[in-house]
C-alpha cells in the first residue's frame, strides 16, 4: 500500500512540472474528469456493483454471452415518400444485411393528420413515409413476411392507430397478433418533454397507453408496447445524465400505469424496451448505458417487486446522435457515427441505427445508408470489439463515471418524487426547464470555444464538395392524395361513421379503446379520422411555457 502511495506521489509531482493543454477536461454533462483514475476513485464494492454479464444488477450486460452469442440487430430507420417507395427501401436494406425494420413516418402522420389536411401541405412524405390508412400499411409491407421480420415503428401520439393497422395488415397476410415481433415507440411522456407531438392532455394519453399495454399483454406476447425513449430528450439538448434520469422516470411512470390497470408487473415489464442516444462523448455514453441497466434492475426489483428476471433486464435500441452531425464537410460524419456506434456497442446495446453522413442536409441517399450499414458490419466483424464481453468493465475511470451518472440520476428521481411524480413534473415544465438550461449552457461553451466541433468552431471547412442529397419529388404528395381520395370514395362510409361513433363512446366510458380502433381500421378509417374522433372526447393540450 505504501509503495502504491509513493508511486502516486511521484506521478503527481511529475504532472506539476509537465505542460497541460488549455482545454475543458469535463464530459458533456459537466462531470469534471480527473487526469488519472485509481482504485481510490471506486465507490463501494466493485464485485457487488459489477457482478457478471447476465446477472443482477446487469451492469455488464443483460445476457451472459452478449455478442459472443448473438450480435446486435442492425435496424436502420427508414421511411420517405409514399408506402410504395418506402417498401422498396425496406427491401434494399434487407438485401444489404439489415435484419430488422424501423419505420420513419412523415410529420402529418406523427401529428395524427391525414395527407389531405390543410396542415399537411408541403409535409407529405418529406421526412418519413405518409400513412393514412390500412391500405398504406398493406402496401408498406407488401412482399415482406410480417411473421419473420421484427418491426419498430417510431410513432407516439397516434401509436394506437398504427398498432391497430399493423395488426390488421398482418392478419391479411395470415399472421396472428401472437406471432408479431417488434416495438411501438409509444412513449407519449417524452413527447411533452422533447418532441412536442401529442394529441391529448397527459391524463387521457396515459389512459390510451394503458389500453394498448393491456391489449398487447393479452394478445401480443412478443411485442414491445413501448420503447421508452431518451433519444429525443438528448436531441433536444439534454445532458447524458438528464437523458438517463428523465427516460427512466418516464419508464417508471409506465410501470405504475400498468400496475394501476390491474396487471402484475411481471406480466408486462419483460416487454418494455428502451431507446437511447449515443452521443459523441465516448466514455460518458458507455457509462450512461451501464448505469441505466443497473438503475432499472435495482428499482424494478426493490421498488416495484418484480420477481421475473426478464422484468429486470433493460433491453435497448440505440441511434447515433443526429445533433452531432454537421452540414460542413459532411463526409466527416462517417467518423463521428463510427465512434458513436462503437460507444453503443461497448455499452451493450441490443440493436443499433447508425446515422448517414448526409442527414444534416436531407433524408439519406441509398449510398449513404449503405455506408451506415457497413459501419456496423465493420465494427462487428473486423474490429474485434465483440470478442470479449464488457471489455471496459473494471476500468477505474469507467466505473467511477458510471457511479457519478447513476448518482445524478437518483438526484433527479428525488426531485421528481417531491413534485408528485413524472406527470406532475411534466405539467409543471420541470424536465423542459432543465433541458433548456443545459442546451443554452452547451451553446455558450461552443461560442466561447470551451468546447470544439470540428468544421464548426475549429478547423474551418476547406474545399468542400457538394454532397448529392435525396429529393422527394412533388408528385409523391399528389399520388398519396389521389389514393386517399379514391379510398374515401370506395369504402363503406356508413360503416366508418358507425365505427368512429363506437370509438367515441368507448373514450367516454372505461372500456379498452384498442378494440373499437381496430374495427375502425378494418373499415379503412384513416389516421386523421380516428385521431379527431378521440380528440372530440379527450380534448387538446397546451404546455406550460418554460421560463
LINBEL-V510410 format. One record per pair of residues at least 24 apart in sequence whose C-alpha atoms are under 10 Angstrom apart, sorted by the first residue. I is the first residue (numbers start at 1). GAP is how many residues later the second one is. Records with the same first field share a line. If there is no record, write none. Layout:
I->GAP / GAP
This chain:
8->30
11->25
12->24
22->428
23->426 / 427 / 428 / 429
24->421 / 425 / 426 / 427 / 428
25->425 / 426
26->255 / 258 / 425
27->212 / 213 / 254 / 255 / 256 / 257 / 258 / 374
28->210 / 211 / 212 / 213 / 251 / 252 / 253 / 256 / 257 / 410 / 414 / 423
29->209 / 210 / 211 / 212 / 213 / 252 / 255 / 376 / 379 / 409 / 413
30->209 / 210 / 211 / 408 / 411 / 412
31->210 / 253 / 370 / 373 / 374
32->369
33->364 / 368
34->363
35->362
36->360 / 361
37->358 / 359 / 360 / 361 / 362 / 363
38->357 / 358 / 359 / 362
39->355 / 356 / 357 / 358 / 360 / 361
40->356 / 360
41->355 / 356 / 358 / 359 / 360
42->352 / 353 / 354 / 355 / 356 / 357 / 358 / 359 / 361
43->353 / 356 / 357 / 360 / 361
44->359
46->347 / 348 / 350 / 353
47->347
49->245 / 350 / 354
50->240 / 244 / 343 / 344 / 349
51->342
52->337 / 338 / 341
53->336 / 337
54->255 / 259
55->254 / 257 / 258
56->237 / 238 / 241 / 242 / 245 / 253 / 256 / 257
57->233 / 234 / 236 / 237 / 238 / 239 / 240 / 241 / 244 / 255 / 256
58->232 / 233 / 234 / 235 / 236 / 237 / 238 / 239 / 240 / 254 / 255 / 256
59->228 / 230 / 231 / 232 / 233 / 234 / 235 / 236 / 238 / 288 / 289 / 331 / 334 / 340 / 343
60->229 / 230 / 231 / 233 / 234 / 286 / 287 / 288 / 329 / 330 / 331 / 332 / 333 / 334
61->228 / 229 / 232 / 233 / 252 / 253 / 254 / 285 / 286 / 287 / 288 / 289 / 328 / 329
62->231 / 232 / 235 / 248 / 250 / 251 / 252 / 253 / 286 / 287 / 288
63->250 / 252 / 285 / 287 / 326
64->325
65->323 / 324
66->282 / 283 / 284 / 320 / 321 / 322 / 323 / 324
67->278 / 281 / 282 / 283 / 313 / 318 / 319 / 320 / 321 / 322 / 323
68->318 / 319 / 320 / 321
69->317
70->280 / 316
71->274 / 278 / 279 / 280 / 306 / 309 / 310 / 315
72->27 / 245 / 273 / 276 / 277 / 278 / 279 / 280 / 304 / 308
73->25 / 26 / 27 / 28 / 77 / 244 / 276 / 277 / 278 / 279 / 280 / 303
74->24 / 25 / 26 / 27 / 28 / 243 / 276 / 277 / 278 / 279 / 280 / 299 / 302 / 303
75->24 / 25 / 26 / 27 / 28 / 75 / 76 / 77 / 242 / 243 / 244 / 276 / 277 / 278 / 279 / 298
76->24 / 25 / 26 / 27 / 28 / 76 / 243 / 275 / 276 / 277 / 278 / 279 / 280 / 293 / 294 / 296 / 297
77->24 / 25 / 26 / 27 / 28 / 51 / 75 / 76 / 77 / 242 / 275 / 276 / 277 / 278 / 292
78->24 / 25 / 26 / 27 / 49 / 50 / 51 / 285 / 286 / 291
79->24 / 25 / 26 / 27 / 46 / 47 / 48 / 49 / 50 / 51 / 61 / 284
80->24 / 25 / 26 / 44 / 45 / 46 / 47 / 48 / 49 / 50 / 283 / 284 / 390 / 391 / 392 / 396
81->24 / 25 / 42 / 43 / 44 / 45 / 46 / 47 / 48 / 49 / 50 / 390 / 391 / 392 / 393 / 394 / 395 / 396 / 398 / 399
82->24 / 42 / 43 / 44 / 46 / 47 / 48 / 49 / 54 / 57 / 58 / 390 / 394 / 395 / 397 / 398
83->42 / 45 / 46 / 47 / 48 / 49 / 52 / 53 / 54 / 55 / 56 / 57 / 58 / 59 / 397
84->45 / 52 / 53 / 54 / 55 / 56 / 57 / 58
85->40 / 44 / 54 / 55 / 391
86->39 / 42 / 43 / 44 / 53 / 54 / 55
87->42 / 50 / 52 / 53 / 54 / 55 / 56 / 57
88->52 / 53 / 54
89->277 / 280
90->50 / 51 / 54
91->50 / 51 / 52 / 53
92->274 / 278
93->273 / 276 / 277 / 280
94->50 / 55
96->274 / 277 / 278
97->273 / 276 / 277 / 280
98->272 / 275 / 276 / 278 / 279
99->49 / 50 / 51 / 52 / 252
100->48 / 49 / 50 / 51 / 52 / 82 / 251 / 252
101->48 / 49 / 50 / 51 / 52 / 81
102->48 / 49 / 50 / 51 / 52 / 80 / 81 / 82 / 251
103->25 / 26 / 37 / 48 / 49 / 50 / 51 / 52 / 81
104->24 / 25 / 26 / 48 / 49 / 50 / 51
105->24 / 25 / 26 / 48 / 49 / 50
106->24 / 25 / 49
107->90
108->24 / 419 / 420
109->46 / 47 / 48 / 49 / 50 / 53 / 418 / 419
110->44 / 45 / 46 / 47 / 48 / 49 / 87 / 88 / 89 / 417
111->44 / 45 / 46 / 47 / 85 / 86 / 87 / 88 / 416 / 417 / 420
112->43 / 44 / 45 / 46 / 47 / 49 / 85 / 86 / 87 / 414 / 415 / 416 / 417 / 418 / 419 / 420
113->45 / 413 / 414 / 415 / 416 / 417 / 418 / 419
114->367 / 370 / 412 / 413 / 414 / 415 / 417
115->362 / 363 / 365 / 366 / 367 / 369 / 370 / 411 / 412 / 413
116->361 / 362 / 364 / 365 / 366 / 368 / 369 / 412
117->364 / 411
120->357
121->356
122->352 / 355
123->354
124->348 / 350 / 352 / 353 / 354 / 356 / 357
125->347 / 348 / 349 / 351 / 352 / 355
126->236 / 237 / 345 / 346 / 347 / 348 / 350 / 351
127->235 / 236 / 345
128->235
130->346 / 347 / 350 / 351
131->31 / 34 / 349 / 353 / 395 / 396
132->30 / 348 / 349 / 351 / 352 / 392 / 393 / 394 / 395 / 396 / 397
133->28 / 29 / 32 / 351 / 354 / 355 / 388 / 389 / 390 / 391 / 392 / 393 / 394 / 395 / 396
134->27 / 28 / 30 / 31 / 32 / 33 / 34 / 35 / 386 / 387 / 388 / 389 / 390 / 391 / 392 / 393
135->30 / 34 / 348 / 349 / 352 / 386 / 387 / 389 / 391
136->29 / 33 / 344 / 347 / 348 / 390
137->25 / 28 / 29 / 30 / 31 / 32 / 33
138->27 / 28 / 30 / 31 / 32 / 34 / 35
139->30
140->29
141->25 / 28 / 29 / 32
142->27 / 31
143->30
144->29
145->25 / 28 / 29 / 30
146->24 / 25 / 27 / 28 / 29 / 30 / 33 / 34 / 35 / 36
147->26 / 27 / 28 / 29 / 30 / 31 / 32 / 33 / 34
148->27 / 31 / 32 / 33
149->31 / 32 / 33
150->30 / 31 / 32 / 33 / 72 / 73
151->29 / 30 / 31 / 32 / 33 / 72
152->29 / 30 / 31 / 32 / 33 / 71 / 72 / 75 / 165
153->29 / 30 / 31 / 32 / 33 / 73 / 74
154->29 / 30 / 31 / 32 / 33 / 72 / 73
155->28 / 29 / 30 / 31 / 32 / 33 / 42 / 71
156->28 / 29 / 30 / 31 / 32 / 33 / 34 / 35 / 39 / 41 / 42 / 43 / 53 / 70 / 71
157->28 / 29 / 30 / 31 / 32 / 34 / 39 / 40 / 41 / 42 / 43 / 48 / 51 / 52 / 374
158->28 / 30 / 39 / 40 / 41 / 47 / 50 / 369 / 370 / 372 / 373
159->25 / 26 / 27 / 28 / 29 / 49 / 50 / 53 / 66 / 67 / 368
160->24 / 26 / 48 / 49 / 51 / 52 / 65 / 353 / 354 / 357 / 358 / 367 / 370 / 371
161->353 / 356 / 357 / 359 / 360 / 364 / 365 / 366 / 367 / 369 / 370
162->355 / 356 / 359 / 365
163->49 / 53 / 62 / 351 / 354 / 355
164->48 / 350 / 351 / 352 / 353 / 354 / 355 / 356 / 357 / 358
165->352 / 353 / 354 / 355 / 356 / 357 / 359 / 361 / 362
166->352 / 355
167->53 / 351 / 354
168->350 / 351 / 353 / 354
169->352 / 353
176->43 / 44
177->39 / 42 / 43 / 44 / 45 / 46
178->38 / 40 / 41 / 42 / 43 / 44 / 45
179->40 / 41 / 42 / 43 / 44
180->39 / 40 / 41 / 42 / 43 / 44
181->39 / 40 / 41 / 42 / 43
182->38 / 40 / 41 / 42 / 43 / 44 / 45 / 89
183->39 / 40 / 41 / 42 / 43 / 44 / 88 / 89 / 90 / 91
184->39 / 40 / 41 / 42 / 43 / 44 / 89
185->39 / 40 / 41 / 42 / 43 / 44 / 88 / 89 / 90
186->26 / 38 / 39 / 40 / 41 / 42 / 43
187->38 / 39 / 40 / 41 / 42 / 43 / 60 / 63 / 64 / 67 / 87 / 88
188->38 / 40 / 41 / 62 / 66
189->39 / 40 / 57 / 58 / 60 / 61 / 62 / 64 / 65 / 233 / 234 / 237
190->38 / 39 / 40 / 41 / 42 / 43 / 56 / 57 / 60 / 236 / 241
191->38 / 41 / 42
192->231 / 234 / 235 / 237 / 239 / 240 / 349 / 350 / 351
193->39 / 40 / 43 / 53 / 232 / 233 / 234 / 236 / 237 / 238 / 239 / 240 / 242 / 350
194->36 / 37 / 38 / 39 / 40 / 41 / 42 / 43 / 44 / 237 / 238 / 241
195->36 / 37 / 38 / 40 / 41
196->347
198->342 / 343 / 344
199->332 / 333 / 335 / 336 / 339 / 340 / 341 / 342
200->331 / 334 / 335 / 336 / 337 / 338 / 339 / 340 / 341 / 342
201->226 / 334 / 337 / 338 / 339 / 340 / 341 / 342
202->221 / 222 / 224 / 225 / 338 / 339
203->220 / 335
204->303 / 330 / 331 / 333 / 334 / 335 / 336
205->333
206->47 / 48 / 51 / 52 / 217
207->50 / 54 / 300 / 303 / 305 / 306
208->299 / 304 / 305 / 306 / 326
209->45 / 48 / 49 / 304 / 305
210->44 / 45 / 46 / 47 / 48 / 49 / 50 / 51 / 53 / 302 / 303 / 304
211->46 / 47 / 50 / 299 / 300 / 301 / 302 / 303 / 304
212->300 / 301 / 302 / 303
213->41 / 44 / 45 / 48 / 50 / 55 / 58 / 59 / 301
214->44 / 47 / 48 / 49 / 53 / 54 / 298 / 300
215->297 / 298 / 299 / 300
216->52 / 55 / 298
217->41 / 46 / 50 / 51 / 52 / 54
218->49 / 50
220->51
221->46 / 47 / 49 / 50
222->48 / 49
223->48 / 49 / 50
224->44 / 45 / 46 / 47 / 48 / 49 / 50
225->43 / 44 / 46 / 47 / 48
226->25 / 28 / 45 / 46 / 47 / 48 / 49
227->24 / 44 / 45 / 46 / 47 / 48 / 49 / 88 / 89 / 90
228->24 / 26 / 44 / 45 / 46 / 47 / 48 / 88 / 89
229->44 / 45 / 46 / 47 / 48 / 87 / 88 / 89
230->44 / 45 / 46 / 47 / 48 / 88
231->43 / 44 / 45 / 46 / 47 / 48 / 86 / 87 / 88 / 89 / 90 / 91
232->43 / 44 / 45 / 89 / 90
233->43 / 44 / 198 / 199 / 202
234->42 / 43 / 44 / 45 / 87 / 88 / 89 / 201 / 205
235->42 / 44 / 86 / 87 / 88 / 89 / 204
236->87 / 196 / 199 / 200 / 202 / 203
237->86 / 195 / 197 / 198 / 199 / 200 / 201 / 202 / 203 / 204 / 205 / 206
238->193 / 194 / 196 / 197 / 198 / 199 / 200 / 201 / 202 / 204
239->40 / 195 / 196 / 199 / 200 / 203
240->36 / 37 / 38 / 39 / 41 / 44 / 45 / 47 / 48 / 49 / 165 / 168 / 169
241->43 / 44 / 47 / 50 / 51 / 163 / 164 / 165 / 166 / 167 / 168 / 169 / 171
242->163 / 166 / 167 / 170 / 189 / 192 / 193 / 196
243->33 / 34 / 45 / 166 / 188 / 192
244->32 / 33 / 44 / 45 / 47 / 48 / 51 / 161 / 162 / 164 / 165 / 166 / 168
245->47 / 50 / 160 / 161 / 162 / 163 / 164 / 165 / 166 / 167 / 168 / 171 / 186
246->163 / 166 / 167 / 170 / 176 / 185
247->27 / 28 / 29 / 45 / 162
248->26 / 44 / 47 / 48 / 51 / 161 / 165
249->47 / 160 / 161 / 163 / 164 / 167 / 168 / 172 / 173 / 174
250->171 / 172 / 173
251->45 / 171
252->44 / 47 / 48 / 51 / 52 / 169 / 170
253->168 / 169 / 170
254->168
255->45 / 49
256->48
259->45
264->40 / 41 / 42
265->35 / 39 / 40 / 41 / 42 / 43 / 46
266->34 / 38 / 39 / 40 / 41 / 42 / 43 / 44 / 45 / 46
267->39 / 41 / 44
268->42 / 43
269->31 / 37 / 39 / 41 / 42 / 43 / 44 / 45
270->36 / 38 / 39 / 40 / 41 / 42 / 43 / 44 / 45
271->39 / 40 / 42 / 43 / 44
272->38 / 39 / 40 / 41 / 42 / 43 / 44
273->40 / 41 / 42 / 43 / 44 / 77
274->40 / 41 / 42 / 43 / 44 / 75 / 76
275->40 / 41 / 42 / 43 / 44 / 74 / 75 / 76 / 77
276->40 / 41 / 42 / 43 / 44 / 45 / 68 / 73 / 76
277->40 / 41 / 42 / 43 / 44 / 45 / 63 / 67 / 76
278->40 / 41 / 42 / 43 / 44 / 46 / 59 / 61 / 62 / 63 / 64 / 65 / 66 / 67 / 69 / 74 / 75 / 76
279->40 / 41 / 42 / 43 / 44 / 45 / 57 / 58 / 60 / 61 / 62 / 64 / 65
280->40 / 41 / 43 / 44 / 45 / 56 / 57 / 58 / 59 / 60 / 61 / 63
281->58 / 59 / 62
282->57 / 58 / 59 / 60 / 61 / 62 / 64 / 65
283->57 / 60 / 63 / 64 / 109 / 114 / 115 / 118 / 119
284->59 / 63 / 114 / 117 / 118 / 121
285->55 / 58 / 59 / 61 / 62 / 116 / 117
286->54 / 56 / 57 / 58 / 59 / 60 / 61 / 62 / 63 / 106 / 112 / 115 / 116
287->56 / 57 / 59 / 60 / 105 / 106 / 110 / 111 / 112 / 113 / 114 / 115 / 116 / 117 / 118 / 119
288->56 / 59 / 110 / 113 / 114 / 115 / 116 / 117 / 118 / 121
289->25 / 27 / 29 / 54 / 55 / 56 / 57 / 58 / 59 / 60 / 113 / 116
290->24 / 56 / 57 / 58 / 59 / 100 / 103 / 108 / 109 / 111 / 112 / 113 / 115 / 116
291->56 / 108 / 110 / 111 / 112 / 113 / 114 / 115 / 116 / 118
292->24 / 110 / 113 / 114 / 117
293->54 / 55
294->108 / 112
295->111 / 112 / 114 / 115
314->35 / 36
315->33 / 34 / 35 / 36
316->32 / 33 / 34 / 35 / 36
317->27 / 31 / 32 / 33 / 34 / 35 / 36
318->25 / 26 / 27 / 29 / 30 / 31 / 32 / 33 / 34 / 35 / 36
319->25 / 30 / 32 / 33 / 34 / 35 / 36
320->24 / 32 / 33 / 34 / 35 / 36
321->32 / 33 / 34
322->32 / 33 / 34 / 35 / 37 / 38
323->36 / 37
324->36 / 129
325->30 / 31 / 32 / 33 / 34 / 35 / 36 / 128
326->31 / 32 / 33 / 34 / 35 / 127 / 128 / 129 / 130
327->30 / 31 / 32 / 33 / 34 / 35 / 128 / 129 / 140
328->32 / 33 / 126 / 127 / 128 / 132 / 133 / 134 / 136 / 137
329->28 / 29 / 125 / 126 / 127 / 131 / 132 / 133 / 134 / 135 / 136 / 137 / 138
330->26 / 27 / 28 / 29 / 30 / 31 / 125 / 131 / 134 / 135 / 136 / 137
331->25 / 26 / 27 / 37 / 133 / 134 / 136
332->25 / 122 / 123
333->24 / 25 / 26 / 27
334->24 / 34 / 37 / 38 / 41
335->40
337->35 / 38 / 39
338->34 / 37 / 38 / 40 / 41
339->36 / 40
341->31 / 34 / 35 / 38
342->33 / 34 / 37 / 38 / 41 / 43
345->31 / 34 / 35 / 40 / 41 / 45
346->39 / 40 / 43 / 44 / 45 / 46 / 47
347->43 / 44 / 45 / 46
348->41 / 42
352->24
357->110
358->109 / 110 / 111 / 112
359->110 / 111
361->106 / 107 / 108 / 109
362->106 / 107 / 108 / 109 / 110
363->106 / 107 / 108 / 109
364->104 / 105 / 106 / 107
365->102 / 103 / 104 / 105 / 106
366->103 / 104
367->101
368->100 / 101 / 102
426->117 / 118
427->115 / 116 / 117 / 118
428->115 / 116 / 117 / 118
429->114 / 115 / 116 / 117 / 118
430->114 / 116
431->115
432->112 / 113 / 114 / 115
433->112 / 113 / 114
434->112
436->110 / 111
484->42
487->37 / 38 / 39
488->36 / 37 / 38
491->32 / 33 / 34
492->31 / 32 / 33
493->30 / 31 / 32
494->29
495->24 / 25 / 27 / 28 / 29 / 30
496->24 / 25 / 26 / 27 / 28 / 29 / 30 / 33 / 34
497->26 / 28 / 32
498->25
499->24 / 26 / 31
500->25 / 29 / 30 / 31 / 32 / 33 / 34
501->29 / 32 / 33
502->31
503->27 / 30 / 31 / 34
504->26 / 28 / 29 / 30 / 31 / 32 / 33 / 34
505->28 / 29 / 32
506->28 / 31
507->26 / 27 / 28 / 29 / 30 / 31
508->26 / 28 / 29 / 30
